[in-house]
Amino acid sequence: MLRFGTGLNAASDIYKLKLYTNSVTFDATHTTLAAAETGATEVSGNGWPAGGFTLTGVEIVVHDTSGFKFDAADVLQAISGGDLGPYRQYIIYNDTDTDDPPLALFTRDADITVENGNSAGFIWDVNGIIAVEVV
């Protein structure tokens, strides 16, 4: 909340979605992407960029001190020249900040492989990717 409430995460910043095998750990002490991905294996190639896919249409709404919403356009990336994956986790991070602070880590129940000729898709909830309301 602090990074959003103080403007450290701005809608004009560059946010990326990075894919991993099932080895990322992420908690409140991980203030940098490097700390969160220690020992992790990134998944990229065949249309999915190393370092992560750049999110577009980023929207950040801050409700004074009562919460915030982070959202972006859905992701649909064509995969060609081979399969993408398998991956099980993905992280959204702020690539504008020197330390690349992570915003959220998502873990799937099973590995995902996107076959050659298909698209990797991430359809976000209509209420936002991250929505926090303090009551």
Secondary structure, DSSP 8 states (H G I E B T S, - for coil): -HHHHTTSS-TTS-EEEEEE-TT----TT--SHHHHTTT--EE-BTTB-TT-EE--S-EEEE-TTSEEEEE---EEEE--SS-EEEEEEEEEEESSSTT--EEEEEEEEEEEEE-TTSEEEE---TT-SEEEE--
